[in-house]
Amino acid sequence: MSFDLDIGHASERGPRERLEDFAAVVRPTPQHEAHGVIAALADGVSSGGGGLEAAQTAVLTITGDYHATPPTWDTSVALDRLIGTCNAWLADHNRRRHPFKDQPLGMTTLTALVLRGHGYTLAHVGDTRAWLIRAGECALLTQDHCMGSGAFQNGLTRAVGMEDAVRVDHSEGDVQIGDIFVLTSDGVHGALKRAQIATIAAQGTAQEASQALVDKALAAGSRDNATALVIRVLGLAAALQDDAQRRARQLPVPQRLSEGDVLDDLAVMAQVASNGVHRLYKVRDRRNGALLALKTLHEARASDPEERAMLAHEAWLSARATERGARGLVRCIERDEPTYFYALFEWIEGKALHELLPERRFAVAEIVEGASAICRALGRLHQIGVIHRDVKPDNVHLGADGLWRLLDLGVALSGQEPKSLRALHAGTPSYINPEQWSDDPELSQATPQSDLFALGVTLYQWLTGHLPYGEIEPYQTGRYRRDPQAPSRRRPDVPIWLDHIVLKAVARDPRQRFETAEEFLLALERGASRPLQAPGGTPLMTRDPQAIWKVALAISVLFNLLLLYWLIFLPSR
């Protein structure tokens, strides 16, 4: 459910020759509801008529592109990058126009407001303002970036398009039903007092209030364009990550459930798994009969705040990753007003790859099809800034519907994960790329390429039943001092073109591997029609940097043995 809002907007030229204010509000489409509602107001700084162009560019860029940003980005990050991009474009155009006196230059102030979940986020540059009226109190949410007041009001110290880089003020807070947000240009707040703005904004409809603010400002002698945008919050949107974390801290963890127990209209059919940290149940939703998977914490971990935060993050991330209908991932079901802390996922009949490998021998074509599906799922995650960190046969699932899926985002990184999860060296050692065992903090970080290496190891095992480097224990880097054997040497029906793909995916040198999931997928789809070149063998010095010293030691030992033999056994004269 999105916000229930009453929105009004009014803008007048006033005594100026031209109107150079611009404002817009954009509501999300159903598939982008999690992004929330965005509003923006800009006041163009005129130099030959370029102010309106700058104001329109800024507002339309921010409001037009905001909902296309990855859902896992923090709102402040999305706004900062969009404003930075717009600023770079305007600054470049101003620089190109500067030598031509008849060409208008354009800069603008900008205030952008996003209402998302149960909170708001503001991004601000210049002297437009944002106000929050709550329970009769009017709070100014922004700070003007100008040299002074009165006669110096137009002496801006910051504006979009003024310099190659722009510094944006960010702030955020909670949203309550009944809140009134007001965005104004200096033509309004320069002529009206705070108390007047609060009183007028609360009267009539939002449209009537915005028009009344503009009319009152012009009547009070405003010398500039006057624009007001009024947003009244009548109902809140669905909860987001912060709200999920709040529920994780507050709601109780259910005690161990048995078949027949009912929890929030979810009837327990069976306990599927328990590992001492989580319990997984198969449940039926009594509202619509749907089968679901209910995941909650083990009672022994019920009071662990870090485990609570990680499960809340997993549920939120699963919902965001599948909100645009992405295939190959398991969808999280968001439930209104839960009374206990748990996560709900769609139930998929079928088996994981690690269960299937001992039971059946997959045809090469089946394996390529399955690996392609997992590659697409990884591509979707990487596009929205998510790193899975635990790709392996246990988390590759073949559903009864014939679709391959990637499971378990429990240790995935999204940029909004809890600190404890970020610090966790997650993954299964045999599927972790060797540079993650490095002492260098930069090299040891998981990246999207780490997921592709793990998929390469999984594909190798899928084809051959063996791991390319054997079983790896943590920090056992010696295993990587040999190149893996080509899959066709273990399984002759594997074509050479697939050999090249697999060996490229699991190459010891990261520079030889695939850079993106799309590149990996393209190689699988092209197959023999456009095969990859055979990867070269890794040089000895790359596989074992200490090899030269070992060779030197061996030669030294041999020389000394020969010298000792000569001293002992050769006759003396």
C-alpha positions in Angstrom: 0.0 0.0 0.0 1.3 3.4 -0.9 0.8 6.7 0.9 -2.6 8.3 1.1 -1.8 12.0 0.4 -3.6 15.3 -0.3 -1.3 17.3 -2.6 -1.6 20.9 -3.7 0.7 23.1 -5.8 0.6 26.8 -6.8 3.1 29.0 -8.6 2.9 32.7 -9.7 5.3 34.9 -11.6 4.8 37.9 -9.3 6.6 41.1 -10.2 9.3 39.2 -12.2 9.4 39.2 -16.0 9.4 35.5 -16.2 8.5 32.5 -14.0 11.6 30.5 -13.2 10.3 28.3 -10.3 9.4 24.7 -11.1 7.9 21.9 -8.9 6.6 18.4 -9.3 5.3 15.4 -7.3 5.6 11.8 -8.6 3.7 8.9 -7.1 5.2 5.4 -7.6 3.7 2.8 -10.0 2.6 -0.4 -8.4 5.9 -2.2 -9.1 7.8 0.7 -7.5 5.7 1.3 -4.4 8.6 0.6 -2.1 10.4 3.7 -3.4 7.7 5.9 -2.0 6.5 9.4 -3.2 9.0 12.1 -4.4 8.4 15.8 -4.5 10.8 18.5 -5.6 10.8 22.3 -5.9 13.5 24.4 -7.6 14.0 28.1 -7.9 16.0 29.0 -11.0 18.8 31.5 -10.8 18.4 33.8 -13.8 21.1 34.9 -16.3 19.5 35.6 -19.6 16.6 33.2 -19.1 18.6 30.1 -18.1 17.0 29.8 -14.7 13.8 28.1 -15.8 15.8 25.6 -17.9 18.0 24.7 -14.9 15.0 24.4 -12.5 13.1 22.2 -14.9 16.1 20.1 -15.6 16.8 19.5 -11.9 13.2 18.7 -10.9 12.4 16.5 -13.9 15.7 14.6 -13.5 15.2 13.9 -9.8 11.5 13.0 -10.0 11.7 11.2 -13.3 14.7 9.0 -12.5 14.3 8.4 -8.8 12.0 5.4 -9.1 14.5 3.7 -11.5 17.2 3.6 -8.9 17.9 0.1 -7.3 15.5 -0.6 -4.4 18.3 -1.5 -2.1 19.9 1.9 -2.3 19.5 4.2 0.7 17.2 7.0 -0.3 19.8 9.6 0.5 22.3 7.9 -1.7 19.8 7.8 -4.6 19.0 11.5 -4.3 22.7 12.5 -3.9 23.7 10.6 -7.1 20.8 12.0 -9.1 21.5 15.6 -7.9 25.2 15.1 -8.6 24.5 13.9 -12.1 22.2 16.8 -12.8 24.7 19.3 -11.4 27.5 17.9 -13.6 25.3 18.3 -16.7 24.3 21.9 -15.8 27.9 22.9 -14.8 29.2 21.6 -18.1 26.6 23.5 -20.2 27.3 26.7 -18.3 31.0 26.3 -18.9 30.4 25.8 -22.6 28.1 28.8 -22.8 30.2 31.2 -20.8 32.3 32.7 -23.7 29.0 33.5 -25.6 27.4 36.5 -23.9 24.1 36.0 -25.7 23.7 32.4 -24.3 21.8 32.1 -21.0 23.5 30.5 -18.0 21.4 28.3 -15.7 21.7 27.5 -12.0 19.0 26.5 -9.5 18.2 25.9 -5.9 16.6 22.6 -5.2 14.7 20.9 -2.3 13.6 17.3 -2.8 11.4 15.3 -0.4 10.8 11.5 -0.4 8.1 9.9 1.7 9.0 6.3 2.0 7.7 3.7 4.4 7.2 5.4 7.7 9.8 8.0 7.2 10.9 11.0 5.1 14.2 11.9 3.5 15.2 15.4 2.4 17.9 16.6 0.0 18.6 20.3 -0.2 20.7 22.9 -2.0 20.2 26.7 -2.0 17.5 28.8 -0.4 14.2 27.0 -1.2 12.8 25.6 2.1 11.0 22.6 3.5 8.7 22.8 6.5 7.0 20.2 8.7 3.8 21.1 10.5 2.9 18.6 13.2 0.4 19.1 16.0 0.3 22.8 15.2 4.1 23.2 15.5 6.0 24.4 12.3 9.6 23.2 12.0 12.0 24.4 9.4 13.8 21.3 8.0 16.4 23.0 5.8 19.1 25.6 6.1 19.6 28.4 3.5 22.8 28.4 1.6 23.3 32.1 1.0 25.5 35.0 2.2 22.8 36.7 4.2 19.2 37.9 4.3 17.4 40.8 2.8 19.4 42.5 0.2 21.9 39.6 0.1 19.3 36.9 -0.3 20.3 36.2 -3.9 24.0 35.7 -2.9 23.9 31.9 -3.0 26.8 30.0 -1.7 25.5 26.7 -3.1 23.4 26.0 -6.2 22.9 23.1 -8.7 25.0 24.0 -11.7 27.2 26.5 -9.9 30.4 24.4 -9.7 31.6 21.0 -11.0 30.7 19.4 -7.6 27.8 20.2 -5.4 27.5 19.6 -1.7 24.0 18.4 -0.7 22.4 18.6 2.7 20.6 15.4 3.7 18.2 14.9 6.6 15.5 12.3 7.6 12.9 11.6 10.1 9.7 9.8 10.9 6.3 10.4 9.3 3.0 10.4 11.1 -0.6 10.6 9.9 -1.7 14.2 10.0 1.8 15.6 9.1 1.8 18.5 6.6 5.0 19.0 4.5 5.4 22.4 2.8 8.0 23.3 0.1 8.4 27.0 -0.7 10.5 29.2 -2.9 12.0 32.4 -1.4 9.2 34.4 -3.0 6.8 32.8 -0.3 8.9 32.4 2.8 10.7 35.7 2.2 7.3 37.5 2.6 5.6 35.3 5.2 6.4 34.5 8.8 6.7 30.9 10.0 3.4 31.2 12.0 1.6 32.4 8.9 2.9 29.5 6.8 1.7 27.0 9.5 -1.8 28.6 9.8 -2.4 28.9 6.1 -1.1 25.4 5.2 -3.5 23.8 7.7 -6.7 25.4 6.2 -8.9 24.0 3.4 -7.6 21.4 1.0 -3.9 21.1 0.1 -4.6 22.8 -3.3 -6.4 25.7 -1.5 -3.7 26.0 1.0 -0.9 26.2 -1.6 -2.8 28.8 -3.6 -3.5 30.8 -0.4 0.2 30.8 0.5 1.2 32.2 -2.9 -1.6 34.8 -2.9 -0.7 35.9 0.7 3.0 36.2 -0.2 2.3 38.3 -3.3 -0.1 40.5 -1.3 2.6 41.0 1.4 4.9 42.5 -1.2 7.0 39.5 -2.4 9.5 40.6 -5.1 10.1 37.2 -6.6 8.4 34.2 -8.1 6.2 32.6 -5.5 5.7 28.8 -5.4 4.3 26.6 -2.7 3.9 22.8 -2.6 1.7 21.4 0.2 1.6 17.6 1.0 -0.7 16.3 3.7 -0.3 12.8 5.0 -3.6 11.0 5.4 -2.3 7.4 5.5 1.1 5.7 5.7 2.7 3.4 3.3 3.8 -0.2 3.9 6.8 -0.7 6.2 10.3 -0.8 4.9 13.7 -2.0 6.2 13.8 0.3 9.2 10.3 -0.7 10.1 11.2 -4.4 9.7 14.2 -3.9 12.0 12.0 -2.2 14.5 9.5 -5.2 14.5 12.5 -7.5 14.8 13.5 -5.8 18.0 10.0 -5.6 19.5 8.0 -8.7 18.5 8.5 -12.0 20.4 9.9 -15.1 18.7 7.4 -18.0 18.7 8.1 -21.0 20.8 8.7 -24.3 18.9 5.6 -25.0 16.8 4.0 -28.4 16.1 1.8 -29.7 13.4 -1.7 -28.2 13.8 -0.6 -25.0 15.6 -1.9 -21.7 14.2 0.1 -18.5 14.2 -1.4 -15.3 12.6 -3.8 -17.5 10.5 -0.9 -19.6 9.4 -1.6 -23.3 10.1 1.6 -25.3 10.7 1.8 -28.5 8.5 5.4 -29.7 9.4 8.8 -28.6 10.6 11.1 -28.8 7.6 14.5 -27.9 9.2 16.2 -26.7 12.4 19.9 -25.9 12.6 20.2 -24.4 16.1 19.9 -20.8 14.7 16.6 -21.0 12.6 13.6 -23.1 12.4 11.8 -23.6 9.1 8.1 -24.7 8.9 5.8 -25.5 6.1 2.5 -23.6 6.7 -0.8 -23.0 5.0 -2.3 -19.5 4.9 -5.9 -20.0 6.1 -7.0 -16.8 4.4 -6.3 -18.0 0.8 -5.0 -21.6 1.1 -1.5 -20.8 -0.1 1.4 -22.9 1.0 4.2 -20.9 2.5 7.6 -21.4 4.3 7.8 -19.7 7.7 11.3 -19.0 8.9 12.0 -17.9 12.5 14.7 -18.0 15.1 15.4 -21.0 17.2 14.3 -20.3 20.8 17.9 -20.4 21.9 18.6 -17.4 19.7 15.4 -15.5 20.5 17.2 -12.9 22.5 20.1 -12.4 20.1 19.7 -8.9 18.6 22.2 -9.6 15.8 20.4 -12.7 14.6 17.1 -10.8 14.7 18.5 -8.0 12.6 20.0 -10.5 10.1 16.7 -12.4 9.6 14.8 -9.1 9.2 17.3 -8.0 6.6 16.9 -11.3 4.7 13.2 -10.9 4.6 13.3 -7.3 3.5 16.0 -8.0 0.8 14.0 -11.0 -0.6 10.9 -8.8 -1.0 12.9 -6.0 -2.7 14.8 -8.3 -5.0 11.6 -9.9 -6.3 9.3 -6.9 -6.3 9.6 -6.5 -10.1 8.8 -10.1 -10.9 12.3 -11.4 -11.1 12.5 -15.1 -11.8 15.0 -17.4 -10.3 14.6 -16.0 -6.7 12.2 -17.0 -3.9 9.7 -14.3 -3.1 9.2 -13.0 0.4 5.5 -12.5 1.5 5.0 -9.4 3.6 2.2 -9.8 6.2 0.3 -6.9 7.7 0.4 -6.5 11.5 2.2 -9.8 12.5 2.1 -10.6 16.2 5.4 -12.6 16.2 8.7 -12.2 14.6 9.2 -14.4 11.5 9.7 -14.3 7.8 7.4 -15.7 5.2 8.4 -17.1 1.8 6.6 -18.7 -1.1 6.7 -22.5 -0.8 8.5 -24.2 -3.8 8.1 -28.0 -4.1 11.3 -29.6 -5.3 14.9 -30.5 -4.2 18.2 -28.7 -3.9 21.0 -29.5 -6.3 23.2 -31.1 -3.5 20.3 -33.6 -3.0 19.9 -34.3 -6.7 23.6 -34.9 -7.5 23.8 -38.4 -5.8 20.5 -39.4 -7.4 20.8 -38.6 -11.0 23.3 -37.7 -13.8 22.3 -34.5 -15.5 22.6 -34.1 -19.2 25.0 -31.4 -20.3 22.2 -29.4 -21.9 20.2 -29.5 -18.6 23.2 -28.3 -16.7 23.8 -25.4 -19.1 20.1 -24.4 -18.8 20.2 -24.6 -15.0 23.4 -22.6 -14.8 22.0 -20.0 -17.1 19.0 -19.6 -14.9 21.2 -19.1 -11.8 23.3 -16.7 -13.7 20.3 -14.6 -14.5 19.3 -14.5 -10.9 22.8 -13.4 -9.9 22.6 -10.7 -12.6 19.4 -9.4 -11.1 20.9 -9.3 -7.6 24.1 -7.6 -8.8 22.0 -5.0 -10.7 20.4 -3.8 -7.5 23.7 -3.9 -5.6 23.3 -7.2 -3.8 26.1 -9.8 -3.3 24.8 -13.3 -2.5 28.0 -14.6 -0.8 26.9 -18.3 -0.6 26.3 -19.7 -4.0 26.7 -23.5 -3.8 24.6 -26.7 -4.6 22.8 -26.4 -1.3 21.3 -23.1 -2.4 20.5 -24.1 -6.0 17.0 -25.5 -6.2 15.0 -27.3 -8.9 11.3 -26.7 -8.4 8.5 -29.1 -9.2 7.6 -26.5 -11.9 10.9 -27.2 -13.6 12.4 -23.8 -12.8 15.9 -23.4 -11.2 16.1 -20.9 -8.4 18.8 -19.4 -6.2 17.9 -19.7 -2.5 19.0 -18.1 0.8 19.9 -14.4 1.1 20.7 -14.9 4.7 24.3 -13.7 4.4 23.8 -11.4 1.4 25.2 -7.9 1.4 22.9 -5.0 0.2 24.5 -1.9 1.6 21.9 -1.8 4.3 22.8 -5.0 6.1 23.5 -5.0 9.9 27.2 -4.4 10.8 27.5 -7.9 12.3 26.5 -9.4 8.9 29.0 -7.2 7.0 31.8 -8.2 9.3 31.0 -11.9 8.9 33.3 -13.9 6.6 30.4 -15.7 5.0 30.3 -18.6 2.5 31.5 -22.1 2.2 35.3 -22.3 1.9 35.4 -24.6 -1.1 33.3 -22.1 -3.1 35.1 -18.9 -2.0 37.5 -17.2 -4.4 41.1 -17.5 -3.2 41.7 -13.7 -2.9 39.1 -13.6 -0.1 41.6 -15.4 2.1 44.2 -12.6 1.6 45.4 -10.5 4.5 44.8 -7.4 2.4 41.4 -5.9 3.6 40.5 -4.7 0.1 41.1 -8.1 -1.6 39.4 -10.1 1.1 36.0 -8.3 0.5 33.3 -10.2 -1.2 32.3 -8.7 -4.7 29.9 -9.7 -7.4 32.9 -11.5 -9.0 33.0 -13.7 -5.9 29.5 -14.9 -6.7 30.6 -15.8 -10.2 33.5 -17.8 -9.0 31.2 -19.7 -6.7 28.9 -20.4 -9.6 31.8 -21.6 -11.6 32.8 -24.0 -8.8 29.1 -25.2 -8.6 29.0 -25.7 -12.4 32.2 -27.7 -12.3 30.8 -29.9 -9.5 27.5 -30.2 -11.4 29.3 -31.5 -14.4 31.9 -33.8 -12.8 30.9 -34.5 -9.3 34.2 -33.1 -8.1 35.4 -29.7 -6.8 37.9 -28.0 -9.1 40.4 -27.4 -6.3 39.2 -30.1 -3.9 37.9 -29.6 -0.4 39.2 -26.3 0.9 39.6 -25.5 4.6 39.7 -21.8 5.7 42.9 -20.1 4.6 44.1 -23.3 3.0 45.5 -21.4 -0.1 47.9 -24.2 -1.0 45.1 -25.9 -2.8 45.1 -23.1 -5.4 48.7 -23.8 -6.5 47.6 -26.0 -9.3 45.2 -25.3 -12.2 42.0 -27.4 -12.1 41.6 -30.3 -14.6 39.3 -29.6 -17.5 35.8 -31.1 -16.9 36.0 -33.0 -20.2 38.9 -35.0 -18.7 36.6 -36.3 -16.0 33.5 -36.5 -18.2 34.1 -37.0 -21.9 30.6 -35.8 -23.0 31.4 -32.2 -21.9 32.2 -30.2 -25.0 35.4 -28.2 -25.2 33.6 -24.9 -25.4 32.0 -25.6 -22.0 35.5 -26.6 -20.7 36.7 -23.1 -21.6 33.8 -21.4 -19.9 34.1 -23.4 -16.7 37.9 -23.0 -16.5 37.5 -19.2 -17.1 35.0 -19.0 -14.3 37.2 -20.7 -11.7 40.5 -19.3 -12.8 42.9 -18.6 -10.0 43.8 -15.2 -11.4 40.8 -12.9 -11.0 41.8 -11.0 -14.2 41.1 -14.1 -16.2 37.5 -14.6 -14.9 34.2 -13.2 -16.0 33.6 -9.6 -14.9 29.8 -9.7 -14.9 26.9 -12.2 -14.7 25.8 -10.9 -18.1 29.2 -11.8 -19.6 29.0 -15.3 -18.0 25.4 -15.8 -19.3 26.3 -14.7 -22.8 29.1 -17.2 -23.0 26.7 -20.0 -21.9 24.0 -18.9 -24.4 26.4 -18.7 -27.3 27.9 -22.0 -26.6 29.7 -23.6 -29.5 28.6 -20.8 -32.0 31.1 -18.4 -30.5 33.4 -20.3 -28.2 35.8 -18.7 -25.8 39.5 -19.0 -26.3 41.2 -21.7 -24.2 42.4 -20.1 -21.0 46.2 -20.2 -20.6 47.8 -22.0 -17.7 48.6 -20.0 -14.6 52.4 -19.3 -14.4 54.2 -21.0 -11.6 55.2 -17.7 -10.0 51.5 -16.6 -9.9 50.4 -19.9 -8.4 53.2 -20.0 -5.9 55.1 -16.7 -5.4 57.6 -18.4 -3.2 58.5 -20.9 -5.9 61.8 -19.1 -6.9 63.0 -19.3 -3.3 62.1 -23.0 -3.1 64.0 -23.7 -6.4 67.0 -21.7 -5.1 67.0 -23.7 -1.8 66.8 -27.0 -3.7 69.8 -26.0 -5.9 71.8 -24.8 -2.8 71.1 -28.1 -0.9 72.2 -30.1 -4.0 75.4 -28.1 -4.4 76.3 -28.6 -0.7 75.6 -32.3 -0.9 77.9 -32.6 -3.9 80.6 -30.6 -2.1 80.2 -32.8 1.0 80.5 -35.9 -1.1 83.7 -34.6 -2.8 85.3 -33.7 0.6 84.5 -37.2 2.1 84.9 -39.7 -0.7 87.3 -38.3 -3.3 91.0 -39.4 -2.6 93.4 -36.7 -1.5 96.9 -36.4 -3.0 
